[in-house]
Amino acid sequence: MLSVMGAIDLTKLHATGNDFLVWTDLDGHPGPSAAVARALCDRHTGIGADGLIVCRPGTDGADATMILHNADGGIAEMSGNGIRALAWAAAAAGLGGDTLLVDTGAGRRTVVVGRDATGAVTHATVDMGPVTFAPDAIPTTASSPFDLTATIGDAVYRGDAAGMGNPHFVCFVDDVDALDAVPVVTHGPLLETDARFPRRTNVEFVAVAGADRLRMRVWERGVGETRSCGTGACAAAAVAHRRGLVGSVVAVAVPGGTLQVELGDTIRLGGPVVPVFDVRVDPDRLGAGPG
């Protein structure tokens, strides 16, 4: 059995194809175990998602608290698309107004929601805080985060490490056509576990696609290849800006859509948020093993 939780109500949302299950828990239930998160996110025997988010009321002035499980059950520090999905659920539950203060594993973040004529949340922009290139903060054991290389067979990946509250390895490819050919599913997990990243890393494969426009594919730590990654888009834009490839306002095209990244003392990430469905599920009936 997974746990003794009873049925819970979840909302499935996606933000440029990055999909999440959000449990709005206003009553302080015990948090889901790693096994519950894995079972719920399983795309064959569960509901299916890139991650499970628990949304709870905030403390010390925050409107909400976000607890994020990756699809493998592990706790993640931060997700740019995930916190935008949480903002939809928090607004629906009446936690705060159109500007939300949300506590995450990477610190407090401010999210502004946009609404349509009916008042429904359709868009969210989050202040992601500053990017860091300090090795200890990313973290990476490399003496410098810049111009790292990794060789897998005949392929050589080159790029920079960056921290957005979670670790990233931003690899550049020559052009958009080359990006399509990158074996993300086979090389991504090997780069994720590169020994220079003690907490593993997210891996972005990035090509310049035009003036102030990037195209990105991503291998997410603990998840796999996903259709979008908010922190990855921020890291990619920050690294490309430092290299002089883009300006301070960048459109990042991902398989699930386009994200807008604004670079400054902090980084702002914006894009659509789409509810998919609500579901009530009893995790104890999903049949995964303990863990």
Residue frames relative to the residue before (quaternion, step in Angstrom):
aa qw qx qy qz dx dy dz
M 1.0000 0.0000 0.0000 0.0000 0.00 0.00 0.00
L 0.5229 -0.6560 0.4509 0.3048 3.56 -1.13 0.67
S 0.7218 -0.2731 0.2588 0.5809 3.55 0.79 -1.04
V 0.4107 -0.6525 0.5439 0.3313 3.55 -1.24 -0.02
M 0.1325 0.8325 -0.5176 0.1467 3.58 0.26 1.32
G 0.3189 -0.7076 0.5558 0.2979 3.55 0.95 -0.84
A 0.6965 -0.4706 0.3343 0.4262 3.56 -1.31 0.11
I 0.0954 -0.7744 0.6239 0.0443 3.54 -1.11 0.77
D 0.3868 -0.7088 0.5467 0.2215 3.55 -1.22 0.62
L 0.0642 -0.8069 0.5868 -0.0243 3.55 -0.74 1.12
T 0.1959 -0.7219 0.6432 0.1637 3.52 -1.30 0.46
K 0.2221 -0.7459 0.6102 0.1480 3.54 -0.93 0.91
L 0.0144 0.7826 -0.6202 0.0509 3.55 -0.91 1.04
H 0.1159 -0.7665 0.6131 0.1519 3.52 -1.28 0.21
A 0.1687 -0.7477 0.6372 0.0803 3.51 -1.24 0.66
T 0.7872 -0.2130 0.0381 0.5775 3.56 -0.12 1.40
G 0.7691 -0.4048 0.1895 0.4569 3.54 0.85 1.01
N 0.5512 0.5468 -0.3997 0.4873 3.59 1.28 -0.10
D 0.0852 -0.8658 0.4928 0.0144 3.60 -0.17 1.25
F 0.0988 -0.7994 0.5924 -0.0172 3.51 -1.09 0.91
L 0.2895 -0.6727 0.6457 0.2159 3.48 -1.35 0.50
V 0.1059 -0.8000 0.5895 0.0352 3.58 -0.77 1.04
W 0.1360 -0.7535 0.6412 0.0507 3.53 -0.86 1.09
T 0.1744 -0.7783 0.5978 0.0802 3.57 -0.49 1.21
D 0.0158 -0.8237 0.5623 -0.0718 3.53 -0.15 1.38
L 0.0844 -0.8288 0.5531 0.0028 3.56 -0.23 1.29
D 0.6935 0.5089 -0.2526 0.4431 3.58 1.29 -0.20
G 0.5151 -0.6994 0.3970 0.2966 3.60 1.22 0.22
H 0.1853 0.7853 -0.5648 0.1731 3.58 0.91 0.85
P 0.6122 -0.5062 0.4254 0.4336 3.60 -1.20 0.27
G 0.5304 -0.6555 0.4334 0.3181 3.57 -0.97 0.81
P 0.5734 -0.5892 0.4327 0.3699 3.59 -1.14 0.50
S 0.4707 -0.6548 0.5095 0.3002 3.55 -1.12 0.63
A 0.6754 -0.4573 0.3751 0.4405 3.55 -1.30 0.14
A 0.6398 0.5334 -0.3276 0.4459 3.58 1.02 -0.77
V 0.6350 0.5160 -0.3287 0.4717 3.59 1.01 -0.78
A 0.6547 0.5127 -0.3159 0.4568 3.58 0.90 -0.91
R 0.6520 0.5107 -0.3140 0.4642 3.59 0.93 -0.90
A 0.6777 0.5064 -0.2964 0.4432 3.57 0.89 -0.96
L 0.6751 0.4888 -0.3020 0.4627 3.58 0.91 -0.85
C 0.7180 0.4562 -0.2519 0.4614 3.60 0.98 -0.83
D 0.4926 0.6695 -0.4367 0.3440 3.61 1.21 -0.31
R 0.3654 -0.7778 0.4764 0.1858 3.57 -0.70 1.10
H 0.6808 0.4621 -0.2962 0.4850 3.60 1.24 -0.10
T 0.8213 0.2019 -0.0860 0.5266 3.58 0.89 -0.91
G 0.6938 0.3931 -0.2745 0.5374 3.58 1.29 0.02
I 0.7286 -0.3550 0.3019 0.5020 3.55 -1.10 -0.72
G 0.3749 -0.7400 0.4697 0.3020 3.56 0.99 -0.89
A 0.3511 0.7040 -0.5590 0.2622 3.56 -0.73 1.11
D 0.5452 -0.5889 0.4829 0.3503 3.53 -1.35 0.27
G 0.8136 -0.0596 0.0425 0.5768 3.58 1.19 -0.36
L 0.3277 -0.6987 0.6021 0.2049 3.53 -1.37 0.37
I 0.1069 -0.7951 0.5967 0.0215 3.57 -0.77 1.08
V 0.1810 -0.7306 0.6471 0.1212 3.54 -1.04 0.86
C 0.1480 -0.7772 0.6098 0.0480 3.56 -0.78 1.12
R 0.0185 0.8027 -0.5933 0.0579 3.56 -0.63 1.15
P 0.6213 -0.5150 0.4054 0.4295 3.59 -1.18 0.35
G 0.4838 -0.6841 0.4709 0.2760 3.55 -1.11 0.68
T 0.2513 -0.7215 0.6183 0.1842 3.53 -1.38 0.10
D 0.8296 0.2341 -0.1568 0.4821 3.57 -1.31 0.30
G 0.7899 -0.3524 0.1582 0.4764 3.55 0.89 0.97
A 0.5705 0.5727 -0.3944 0.4370 3.60 1.22 -0.16
D 0.4616 -0.6751 0.5023 0.2808 3.57 -1.17 0.60
A 0.8081 0.0142 0.0416 0.5875 3.59 1.06 -0.71
T 0.2456 -0.7244 0.6226 0.1651 3.51 -1.35 0.36
M 0.1975 -0.7864 0.5785 0.0891 3.57 -0.95 0.94
I 0.0463 -0.7430 0.6673 0.0228 3.54 -0.96 0.98
L 0.1099 -0.8370 0.5359 -0.0105 3.56 -0.54 1.21
H 0.1088 -0.7521 0.6480 0.0508 3.53 -0.94 1.03
N 0.3903 -0.6687 0.5762 0.2617 3.55 -1.02 0.81
A 0.6962 -0.4825 0.3258 0.4199 3.55 -1.27 0.27
D 0.6591 0.4930 -0.3199 0.4693 3.61 1.16 -0.47
G 0.6237 -0.5731 0.3201 0.4244 3.58 1.30 0.09
G 0.5796 0.6154 -0.3694 0.3858 3.56 1.20 -0.46
I 0.4994 -0.6359 0.5021 0.3068 3.54 -1.23 0.57
A 0.1622 -0.7703 0.6114 0.0810 3.56 -0.98 0.91
E 0.5531 -0.6398 0.4230 0.3253 3.54 -1.12 0.68
M 0.8215 -0.0619 0.1517 0.5461 3.55 0.82 -1.01
S 0.0222 0.7476 -0.6635 -0.0194 3.53 -1.30 0.51
G 0.4102 -0.7274 0.4942 0.2416 3.57 -0.68 1.08
N 0.6872 0.4361 -0.2806 0.5088 3.58 0.96 -0.81
G 0.6229 0.5578 -0.3384 0.4316 3.57 1.06 -0.70
I 0.6847 0.4632 -0.3005 0.4758 3.58 0.88 -0.83
R 0.6071 0.5247 -0.3630 0.4736 3.60 1.15 -0.48
A 0.6288 0.5070 -0.3290 0.4892 3.60 1.10 -0.67
L 0.6308 0.5291 -0.3289 0.4626 3.56 1.00 -0.82
A 0.6175 0.5571 -0.3536 0.4281 3.61 1.00 -0.77
W 0.6037 0.5398 -0.3549 0.4671 3.59 1.05 -0.70
A 0.7013 0.4678 -0.2743 0.4627 3.58 0.81 -1.02
A 0.6427 0.5229 -0.3273 0.4542 3.60 0.99 -0.81
A 0.6493 0.5075 -0.3161 0.4701 3.57 0.98 -0.84
A 0.6464 0.5226 -0.3171 0.4567 3.58 1.00 -0.83
A 0.7047 0.4440 -0.2572 0.4901 3.59 1.13 -0.66
G 0.5294 -0.6636 0.3946 0.3516 3.58 1.27 0.02
L 0.4360 0.6774 -0.4755 0.3534 3.57 1.20 0.48
G 0.8301 0.0003 -0.0400 0.5562 3.58 -0.22 1.26
G 0.5200 -0.6252 0.4818 0.3265 3.54 -1.34 -0.16
D 0.8004 -0.2468 0.1902 0.5121 3.56 -0.95 -0.83
T 0.7036 0.3032 -0.2414 0.5956 3.58 1.30 -0.18
L 0.0923 -0.8228 0.5607 -0.0133 3.54 -0.59 1.21
L 0.2239 -0.7131 0.6446 0.1607 3.53 -1.17 0.72
V 0.0432 -0.8239 0.5629 -0.0497 3.56 -0.58 1.21
D 0.2675 -0.7453 0.5897 0.1591 3.58 -0.86 0.97
T 0.0463 -0.7906 0.6097 -0.0309 3.55 -0.92 1.03
G 0.6800 -0.4718 0.3651 0.4264 3.54 -1.31 0.04
A 0.6970 0.4221 -0.2631 0.5166 3.59 1.27 -0.28
G 0.7163 -0.4044 0.2558 0.5079 3.60 1.25 0.20
R 0.6635 -0.5068 0.3771 0.4009 3.55 -1.34 0.02
R 0.0856 -0.7922 0.6042 0.0105 3.55 -0.99 0.94
T 0.3095 -0.7255 0.5868 0.1830 3.55 -1.23 0.62
V 0.0660 -0.7937 0.6047 -0.0055 3.57 -0.83 1.05
V 0.1418 -0.7646 0.6243 0.0739 3.58 -0.96 0.92
V 0.2115 -0.7912 0.5633 0.1098 3.57 -0.75 1.04
G 0.2354 -0.7342 0.6183 0.1525 3.53 -1.25 0.63
R 0.2016 -0.8032 0.5566 0.0671 3.55 -1.02 0.84
D 0.4415 -0.6532 0.5359 0.3022 3.55 -1.27 0.41
A 0.7659 -0.3859 0.2497 0.4496 3.59 -1.30 -0.07
T 0.6684 0.4901 -0.3025 0.4707 3.60 1.18 -0.45
G 0.5636 -0.6034 0.3849 0.4124 3.57 1.27 -0.20
A 0.5023 0.6529 -0.4288 0.3707 3.60 1.26 -0.02
V 0.4672 -0.6676 0.5046 0.2854 3.57 -1.02 0.82
T 0.0555 -0.8190 0.5709 -0.0131 3.57 -0.79 1.06
H 0.7849 0.1891 -0.0390 0.5888 3.56 1.22 -0.46
A 0.0152 0.7921 -0.6101 -0.0110 3.58 -1.12 0.55
T 0.1257 -0.7679 0.6260 0.0518 3.52 -1.11 0.83
V 0.1184 -0.8122 0.5709 0.0181 3.55 -0.81 1.07
D 0.3529 -0.6702 0.6081 0.2376 3.51 -1.14 0.76
M 0.2346 -0.8361 0.4886 0.0851 3.53 -0.31 1.33
G 0.5155 -0.6088 0.4426 0.4095 3.59 1.24 -0.13
P 0.6662 -0.5210 0.3489 0.4038 3.59 -1.24 0.01
V 0.4666 -0.6015 0.5558 0.3340 3.52 -1.30 0.40
T 0.1548 -0.7702 0.6053 0.1282 3.58 -1.16 0.50
F 0.1684 -0.7575 0.6221 0.1044 3.51 -1.17 0.74
A 0.4152 0.6917 -0.4803 0.3443 3.58 1.26 0.33
P 0.4954 -0.7027 0.4099 0.3046 3.62 -0.55 1.10
D 0.6854 0.4935 -0.3078 0.4383 3.60 0.85 -0.91
A 0.6919 0.4822 -0.2801 0.4586 3.58 1.09 -0.66
I 0.5676 0.6308 -0.3984 0.3483 3.63 1.08 -0.52
P 0.3255 0.6638 -0.0726 -0.6695 1.91 1.40 -2.01
T 0.0200 -0.7531 0.6561 0.0443 3.52 -1.33 0.51
T 0.4329 -0.6942 0.5107 0.2645 3.55 -1.11 0.64
A 0.4484 0.6697 -0.4693 0.3609 3.60 1.25 -0.02
S 0.5269 -0.6499 0.4429 0.3221 3.60 -0.98 0.79
S 0.7639 0.0991 -0.0724 0.6335 3.58 1.22 -0.56
P 0.4169 -0.7188 0.4873 0.2682 3.62 -0.97 0.72
F 0.6310 0.5855 -0.3121 0.4020 3.56 1.26 -0.27
D 0.8575 0.1391 -0.1131 0.4823 3.53 -1.24 0.68
L 0.2256 0.7633 -0.5600 0.2299 3.54 0.85 1.02
T 0.1329 -0.7705 0.6160 0.0958 3.56 -1.15 0.60
A 0.0411 -0.7606 0.6474 0.0259 3.54 -1.24 0.58
T 0.1741 -0.7981 0.5733 0.0630 3.56 -0.86 1.00
I 0.0096 0.7616 -0.6469 0.0385 3.54 -0.90 1.03
G 0.8047 -0.0881 0.0154 0.5869 3.57 -0.29 1.23
D 0.7978 -0.2233 0.2011 0.5227 3.55 -0.73 -1.09
A 0.6052 0.5759 -0.3492 0.4245 3.59 1.25 -0.18
V 0.1107 -0.7673 0.6299 0.0481 3.55 -1.01 0.90
Y 0.1479 -0.7899 0.5930 0.0503 3.58 -0.69 1.14
R 0.0699 -0.7951 0.6024 -0.0037 3.54 -0.95 0.98
G 0.3240 0.7470 -0.5377 0.2188 3.54 -0.96 0.83
D 0.5214 -0.6232 0.4953 0.3073 3.53 -1.34 -0.31
A 0.3781 -0.6731 0.5830 0.2533 3.54 -1.25 0.53
A 0.0183 0.7860 -0.6168 0.0382 3.56 -1.11 0.71
G 0.2736 -0.7604 0.5674 0.1578 3.54 -1.21 0.56
M 0.0456 -0.7809 0.6230 0.0041 3.55 -0.97 0.97
G 0.6963 -0.3312 0.2246 0.5958 3.54 1.19 0.67
N 0.7349 0.1050 -0.1054 0.6617 3.54 1.41 -0.21
P 0.5618 -0.6572 0.3924 0.3138 3.62 -1.12 0.54
H 0.0649 -0.7883 0.6118 0.0065 3.54 -1.18 0.76
F 0.1318 -0.7244 0.6695 0.0981 3.52 -1.26 0.65
V 0.1348 -0.8162 0.5613 0.0229 3.55 -0.31 1.33
C 0.0795 -0.8143 0.5749 -0.0140 3.56 -0.44 1.29
F 0.2593 -0.7777 0.5558 0.1378 3.58 -0.90 0.93
V 0.1600 -0.7472 0.6367 0.1032 3.53 -1.13 0.76
D 0.6941 -0.5485 0.2838 0.3699 3.55 -1.20 0.61
D 0.8038 -0.1037 0.1134 0.5746 3.58 0.90 -0.86
V 0.7265 -0.4438 0.3017 0.4292 3.54 -1.33 0.17
D 0.6346 0.5314 -0.3405 0.4460 3.60 0.98 -0.78
A 0.6465 0.5136 -0.3197 0.4647 3.58 1.02 -0.79
L 0.5954 0.5804 -0.3627 0.4207 3.58 1.09 -0.67
D 0.6367 0.5466 -0.3285 0.4336 3.57 0.99 -0.80
A 0.7154 0.4728 -0.2446 0.4526 3.56 1.11 -0.72
V 0.4734 0.6826 -0.4504 0.3272 3.61 1.22 -0.18
P 0.3428 -0.7485 0.5262 0.2130 3.64 -0.80 0.96
V 0.1263 -0.8543 0.5009 0.0576 3.55 0.56 1.23
V 0.6854 0.5179 -0.3022 0.4131 3.58 0.87 -0.93
T 0.7347 0.3935 -0.2417 0.4969 3.61 1.04 -0.65
H 0.7362 0.3968 -0.2418 0.4920 3.61 0.97 -0.75
G 0.5440 0.6491 -0.3913 0.3599 3.59 1.13 -0.55
P 0.7102 0.4522 -0.2990 0.4492 3.63 0.73 -0.91
L 0.6213 0.5299 -0.3460 0.4620 3.58 1.14 -0.54
L 0.6654 0.4720 -0.2993 0.4949 3.58 1.02 -0.75
E 0.5821 0.5870 -0.3682 0.4255 3.60 1.07 -0.70
T 0.7774 0.3397 -0.1584 0.5052 3.57 0.96 -0.89
D 0.2248 0.7754 -0.5447 0.2270 3.58 1.18 0.53
A 0.5296 -0.6899 0.3986 0.2911 3.57 -0.79 1.07
R 0.6034 0.5738 -0.3630 0.4184 3.61 1.18 -0.37
F 0.6954 0.3930 -0.2609 0.5422 3.60 1.30 -0.13
P 0.2549 -0.8328 0.4684 0.1486 3.59 0.05 1.27
R 0.7256 0.3502 -0.2407 0.5412 3.63 1.18 -0.39
R 0.5207 -0.5940 0.3900 0.4733 3.55 1.33 0.30
T 0.2280 -0.7981 0.5438 0.1236 3.59 -1.19 0.09
N 0.4490 -0.5903 0.5857 0.3270 3.51 -1.35 0.36
V 0.1857 -0.7928 0.5749 0.0806 3.58 -1.05 0.73
E 0.1177 -0.7886 0.6024 0.0367 3.55 -0.78 1.12
F 0.1624 -0.7391 0.6477 0.0880 3.54 -1.04 0.90
V 0.0220 -0.8602 0.4992 -0.1015 3.55 -0.30 1.32
A 0.0374 -0.7614 0.6468 0.0230 3.55 -1.16 0.77
V 0.4537 -0.6362 0.5435 0.3064 3.56 -1.15 0.66
A 0.1407 -0.8356 0.5306 0.0207 3.58 -0.67 1.16
G 0.7849 -0.1488 0.1010 0.5930 3.59 1.27 0.14
A 0.7275 -0.3897 0.3003 0.4782 3.55 -1.29 -0.12
D 0.8468 -0.0696 -0.0026 0.5273 3.57 -0.70 1.16
R 0.6070 0.5105 -0.3652 0.4874 3.57 1.05 0.79
L 0.0872 -0.7767 0.6233 0.0234 3.53 -0.95 0.99
R 0.1908 -0.7203 0.6433 0.1757 3.51 -1.30 0.39
M 0.0705 -0.8337 0.5461 -0.0417 3.55 -0.83 1.00
R 0.0797 -0.7000 0.7029 0.0980 3.47 -1.31 0.64
V 0.1354 -0.8299 0.5407 0.0243 3.58 -1.01 0.69
W 0.1984 -0.7004 0.6735 0.1283 3.48 -1.28 0.72
E 0.1813 -0.8145 0.5448 0.0825 3.56 -0.49 1.20
R 0.5454 -0.6282 0.4654 0.3023 3.50 -0.99 0.98
G 0.8494 0.1415 -0.1155 0.4952 3.56 -0.80 1.01
V 0.7110 0.4113 -0.2533 0.5111 3.58 1.27 0.08
G 0.4365 -0.6474 0.5042 0.3689 3.58 0.67 -1.16
E 0.7036 -0.3768 0.3082 0.5176 3.58 -1.17 -0.39
T 0.0769 -0.7951 0.6015 0.0116 3.55 -0.86 1.01
R 0.5926 -0.6018 0.4147 0.3387 3.55 -1.27 0.37
S 0.7946 0.0168 -0.0129 0.6068 3.57 1.26 -0.16
C 0.0002 -0.7681 0.6400 0.0207 3.56 -1.29 0.41
G 0.3671 -0.7726 0.4774 0.2014 3.57 -0.48 1.18
T 0.6784 0.4542 -0.3035 0.4913 3.60 0.83 -0.90
G 0.6235 0.5454 -0.3361 0.4481 3.58 1.10 -0.68
A 0.6319 0.5191 -0.3280 0.4730 3.58 1.03 -0.78
C 0.6508 0.5072 -0.3155 0.4687 3.58 1.00 -0.82
A 0.6615 0.4984 -0.3093 0.4672 3.58 0.91 -0.89
A 0.6527 0.5202 -0.3159 0.4513 3.58 0.94 -0.87
A 0.6703 0.4906 -0.3004 0.4687 3.58 0.92 -0.90
A 0.6597 0.5103 -0.3155 0.4526 3.60 0.94 -0.84
V 0.6636 0.4909 -0.3057 0.4746 3.59 0.94 -0.84
A 0.6601 0.5002 -0.3085 0.4679 3.59 0.93 -0.88
H 0.6361 0.5191 -0.3277 0.4675 3.59 1.03 -0.75
R 0.6482 0.5148 -0.3225 0.4591 3.59 0.91 -0.84
R 0.6909 0.4561 -0.2664 0.4936 3.58 1.12 -0.66
G 0.5172 -0.6711 0.4049 0.3438 3.60 1.25 0.00
L 0.4628 0.7070 -0.4257 0.3236 3.60 1.20 0.38
V 0.7863 0.1233 -0.0525 0.6031 3.60 1.19 -0.54
G 0.5316 -0.6115 0.4809 0.3350 3.53 -1.34 0.22
S 0.7427 -0.4338 0.2968 0.4148 3.54 -1.24 -0.48
V 0.7091 0.3033 -0.2404 0.5894 3.60 1.29 -0.10
V 0.0090 -0.8439 0.5279 -0.0951 3.53 -0.40 1.28
A 0.2492 -0.7144 0.6328 0.1644 3.55 -1.08 0.82
V 0.1100 -0.7921 0.5994 0.0340 3.57 -0.75 1.06
A 0.1934 -0.7940 0.5715 0.0746 3.55 -0.44 1.28
V 0.0407 -0.7739 0.6315 -0.0251 3.54 -0.86 1.08
P 0.6952 -0.4757 0.3004 0.4475 3.63 -1.12 0.30
G 0.7310 0.4391 -0.2470 0.4602 3.61 1.09 -0.60
G 0.7897 -0.2195 0.1557 0.5513 3.61 1.20 0.02
T 0.5205 -0.6142 0.4828 0.3446 3.57 -1.16 -0.62
L 0.1890 -0.7618 0.6144 0.0800 3.52 -1.02 0.96
Q 0.2904 -0.7375 0.5842 0.1742 3.57 -1.15 0.68
V 0.0736 -0.7978 0.5984 -0.0053 3.55 -0.80 1.08
E 0.0935 -0.7801 0.6180 0.0280 3.56 -0.84 1.05
L 0.2153 -0.8092 0.5419 0.0714 3.54 -0.64 1.22
G 0.2051 0.7430 -0.6168 0.1595 3.53 -1.05 0.87
D 0.7851 -0.1867 0.1817 0.5620 3.57 -0.99 -0.79
T 0.7370 0.0999 -0.0998 0.6610 3.53 1.28 -0.55
I 0.4281 -0.6922 0.5208 0.2578 3.57 -1.28 0.18
R 0.1787 -0.7734 0.6024 0.0843 3.56 -0.92 0.98
L 0.1321 -0.7901 0.5984 0.0180 3.52 -0.94 1.04
G 0.0289 0.8213 -0.5679 0.0465 3.59 -0.72 1.03
G 0.2514 0.7554 -0.5840 0.1582 3.52 -1.23 0.54
P 0.6730 -0.5154 0.3487 0.3997 3.58 -1.29 0.15
V 0.1485 -0.7312 0.6555 0.1164 3.52 -1.36 0.43
V 0.0697 -0.8288 0.5547 -0.0231 3.57 -0.68 1.11
P 0.2965 -0.7307 0.5800 0.2041 3.63 -0.73 0.96
V 0.2770 -0.7720 0.5546 0.1400 3.57 -1.01 0.86
F 0.7357 -0.3072 0.2066 0.5672 3.59 0.77 -0.99
D 0.3719 -0.6562 0.6010 0.2645 3.52 -1.42 0.21
V 0.0027 0.8040 -0.5938 0.0311 3.55 -1.05 0.72
R 0.2260 -0.7198 0.6354 0.1650 3.55 -1.19 0.62
V 0.0473 0.8088 -0.5792 0.0906 3.56 -0.74 1.05
D 0.2906 -0.7146 0.6089 0.1848 3.53 -1.19 0.67
P 0.3508 -0.7716 0.4830 0.2198 3.64 -0.28 1.16
D 0.5988 0.5915 -0.3640 0.3989 3.59 1.10 -0.61
R 0.6875 0.4812 -0.2818 0.4652 3.59 1.20 -0.40
L 0.5288 0.6585 -0.4085 0.3463 3.59 1.24 0.01
G 0.4305 -0.7858 0.3871 0.2177 3.56 1.28 -0.19
A 0.4322 0.6786 -0.5016 0.3179 3.62 1.09 0.34
G 0.5744 -0.5990 0.4348 0.3495 3.53 -1.24 0.40
P 0.6706 -0.4993 0.3551 0.4182 3.57 -1.27 0.15
G 0.3900 0.7200 -0.5289 0.2229 3.56 -1.24 0.36
